[in-house]
Every structure is written in C-alpha cells, then in structure tokens.
Amino acid sequence: MDLPAADFRWLTVRPPEESRGAELLLEPDTNPAADAYQNALCETGFPFTSFEVDDSGREFQRVSALGVKLTGEPFEMGIV
C-alpha cells in the first residue's frame, strides 16, 4: 500500500502471495525520540524487529540476494 500522508507516504509491504496477510509498516524516521530509540537498540545489538521463518539461514541468503541490507547474520535464540 502506498498512500500520501502530509509530507510523507504511508507505505506498507507484505508478501504478494498473502493478499490478506500481515503488513509491515515503514515509518518515517523524523521523530527525535524514535531516532534515539532505534540508535540505542542498534548500539546494544538488540533487534527491534523479528520474524519467524522455517530456515533462517536460507531466508537470510534469499533476502540478501534481493538487496535487503541486514545488520547481522541469523543466530539461534532458543525458546523463551
């Protein structure tokens, strides 16, 4: 979905095969509080977004080949 929103655009993405599936909202990064929060999470290595997949290594390779820039490779977390 791509809609105008004042000086920005409301952008959401989802897999094309899941027309009624979950959407990922791409927020503008102009709020100083949001910027500080995201920077703090990145500096500590804490993920602020996560997704469940069957094979994280294969998915990492797939999205990397599509041009997605990731901050690190997948690793085992276990079940909490």
LINLINPE-V119209 format. One record per residue. N is the residue number from 1. RES is the residue in three letters. PHI is phi in whole degrees, -180 to 180 (* if undefined). OMEGA is omega in degrees with one decimal (NA if undefined). D_FIRST is the distance of its C-alpha to the first C-alpha in Angstrom with 2 decimals. Layout:
# LINLINPE-V119209
N&RES&PHI&OMEGA&D_FIRST / N&RES&PHI&OMEGA&D_FIRST
This chain:
# LINLINPE-V119209
1&MET&*&-179.5&0.00 / 2&ASP&-140&-177.7&3.79 / 3&LEU&-125&175.1&6.48 / 4&PRO&-67&178.3&10.15 / 5&ALA&-146&-177.3&12.07 / 6&ALA&56&-179.3&15.74 / 7&ASP&-80&-174.7&16.65 / 8&PHE&-122&173.9&13.40 / 9&ARG&-131&174.7&9.63 / 10&TRP&-87&-177.1&7.39 / 11&LEU&-116&170.9&5.60 / 12&THR&-131&178.0&5.12 / 13&VAL&-132&173.9&6.59 / 14&ARG&-157&178.7&8.97 / 15&PRO&-61&-177.4&11.82 / 16&PRO&-62&-179.1&11.54 / 17&GLU&-79&-179.9&14.68 / 18&GLU&-119&-174.8&13.44 / 19&SER&-61&178.2&11.17 / 20&ARG&-115&-177.9&12.25 / 21&GLY&-81&-180.0&12.76 / 22&ALA&-65&176.7&12.09 / 23&GLU&-112&175.3&8.98 / 24&LEU&-101&179.5&10.00 / 25&LEU&-89&178.0&9.33 / 26&LEU&-100&-175.3&10.51 / 27&GLU&-82&171.6&12.90 / 28&PRO&-66&-176.8&14.96 / 29&ASP&-109&-178.9&18.49 / 30&THR&-109&179.5&20.59 / 31&ASN&-83&-178.0&22.18 / 32&PRO&-58&179.4&25.65 / 33&ALA&-67&178.8&25.85 / 34&ALA&-66&178.9&22.64 / 35&ASP&-63&179.2&23.95 / 36&ALA&-63&179.7&27.34 / 37&TYR&-62&-179.0&26.02 / 38&GLN&-64&178.6&23.98 / 39&ASN&-64&179.3&27.00 / 40&ALA&-63&177.9&29.39 / 41&LEU&-63&179.5&27.53 / 42&CYS&-63&-178.7&27.45 / 43&GLU&-63&-179.9&31.12 / 44&THR&-91&179.4&32.20 / 45&GLY&78&-178.4&30.24 / 46&PHE&-90&-179.3&28.44 / 47&PRO&-71&176.2&24.98 / 48&PHE&-102&173.5&22.33 / 49&THR&-145&175.6&19.92 / 50&SER&-143&-178.9&21.18 / 51&PHE&-136&176.7&20.21 / 52&GLU&-94&177.1&22.66 / 53&VAL&-137&180.0&23.38 / 54&ASP&-71&-177.3&26.51 / 55&ASP&-137&-174.5&27.67 / 56&SER&-64&178.6&26.51 / 57&GLY&-65&179.0&28.55 / 58&ARG&-66&179.4&27.11 / 59&GLU&-66&176.4&23.49 / 60&PHE&-58&179.8&24.44 / 61&GLN&-65&-178.0&25.87 / 62&ARG&-63&-177.0&22.98 / 63&VAL&-73&175.7&20.26 / 64&SER&-62&178.9&22.88 / 65&ALA&-65&178.0&23.54 / 66&LEU&-84&177.7&19.90 / 67&GLY&100&178.3&20.34 / 68&VAL&-71&178.8&19.02 / 69&LYS&-95&-179.9&21.45 / 70&LEU&-111&-175.9&22.87 / 71&THR&-84&179.2&25.58 / 72&GLY&-171&179.4&27.91 / 73&GLU&-84&-179.9&28.73 / 74&PRO&-67&176.9&28.37 / 75&PHE&-150&-177.9&31.41 / 76&GLU&-72&177.3&32.84 / 77&MET&-111&-175.3&32.40 / 78&GLY&81&-179.8&34.06 / 79&ILE&-105&-179.0&33.40 / 80&VAL&-93&NA&33.99
